[in-house]
Amino acid sequence: MIAAGNINITRVERSKLKDINLTNIPFGKYFTDHMLEVDFEDGEWKNAEIKPYQPLLLEPSLAALHYGQAIFEGIKAYKNEAGAVSIFRPHDNFKRFNASAERMQMPQVPEELFMEGMRMLVELDKNWIPQQPDHSLYIRPFMFSSDEMIGVRPSEKYKFLIILSPTGPYYNAPMRIYVEEQYVRAVPGGVGYAKAAGNYGAAMYATAQAKKKGYDQVLWMDAYEHKYVQECGTMNVFFIIGNKAITPELESGTILAGVTRDSAITVLREMGFDVEEGQLSIDNIIDAYRAGILYEVFGTGTAATISLIKELRYKDFTMTFDVDNWRTAPELKNRLNAIRYGQAPDTHGWMHRI
Ligand SMILES: *Cc1c(COP(=O)(O)O)cnc(C)c1O
């Protein structure tokens, strides 16, 4: 087993940072100078290395490319006004990563390797973290099977990596959402709760169809009755109905348990909402809309934090919302951001100082 002291560091000779302007940098396009790479072989993790960001040399027979044992995480680090760096709730992502690994029959990553590897990497590349408002460092841990053999079975070898991407404000205009009745994202007993790469590939066709019709994203429904709302694209979804905030429950295993979702539940309660995790049918949503008590609908996720939904289309029925006059989602976003950028007290211990 790898102890943190066994992570070798090889530094770049010349940082690429000089060539890059970190202001308003697009999401996911630029990567920092270094990456973490670790191998799983013979039943153990070895060769833990932080080294210059570089291409991987892979065999065409690489198992992950054929059978899809591949998982990932998305986490953000923030620099406050004093220049101190903190990562938002990384331990929750660590636990979710290993839950995904278990479901995909992949090895568990030891806590110290994940947490300390990430901390060392972020520390080494901390000059890459933009300090402007709404900027951050996106952290992408991922693991894939790396056997070089074509045969359908769990791989014996795996690679675990972490790469870092500085990111500017994630400009998210209020979205038009197509309620998807035909295609489904996840089924009970399936892998919906795992951040498994295949879930995202499997969602792209339906999303592209919705885009052709002029929508930004789909709202997924349950697989049996196509009636209960699940998630909005790759975001969890919240409905403000009367004085309640309602979000789909996690029990069926079809929904990704977002860290932002969990944080939003906590903050909404602090804002005085009665938060309910339950089953919410599209009929209930339409009834609430017609009764004039469906006040706000929004998505939550690490990349965008909170995304407002200005239109929901179900069959021939369109619900529209006056997002400019919303109070809840903008306040929720402000409160979460204040914690992340160190402008409000971190009363829940969410910020992990590096
Ligand atoms: C990552 C993800 C989310 C949001 O999770 P966060 O931890 O809040 O970033 C929601 N739904 C899906 C399908 C996701 O992949």
The ligand as a MOL file (V3000), in Angstrom:
LIG
                    3D

  0  0  0     0  0            999 V3000
M  V30 BEGIN CTAB
M  V30 COUNTS 15 15 0 0 0
M  V30 BEGIN ATOM
M  V30 1 C -21.5950 14.7920 -11.3030 0
M  V30 2 C -23.0530 14.6950 -11.5080 0
M  V30 3 C -23.9870 15.4410 -10.7810 0
M  V30 4 C -23.5910 16.5290 -9.8210 0
M  V30 5 O -22.7970 16.0880 -8.7880 0
M  V30 6 P -21.9030 17.1320 -7.9740 0
M  V30 7 O -21.2160 16.3040 -6.9630 0
M  V30 8 O -22.8250 18.1250 -7.3920 0
M  V30 9 O -20.9860 17.7610 -8.9640 0
M  V30 10 C -25.3370 15.2010 -10.9780 0
M  V30 11 N -25.7520 14.2860 -11.8680 0
M  V30 12 C -24.8960 13.5700 -12.6120 0
M  V30 13 C -25.4260 12.5700 -13.5670 0
M  V30 14 C -23.5190 13.7510 -12.4550 0
M  V30 15 O -22.6690 13.0540 -13.1920 0
M  V30 END ATOM
M  V30 BEGIN BOND
M  V30 1 1 1 2
M  V30 2 1 2 3
M  V30 3 2 2 14
M  V30 4 1 3 4
M  V30 5 2 3 10
M  V30 6 1 4 5
M  V30 7 1 5 6
M  V30 8 2 6 7
M  V30 9 1 6 8
M  V30 10 1 6 9
M  V30 11 1 10 11
M  V30 12 2 11 12
M  V30 13 1 12 13
M  V30 14 1 12 14
M  V30 15 1 14 15
M  V30 END BOND
M  V30 END CTAB
M  END
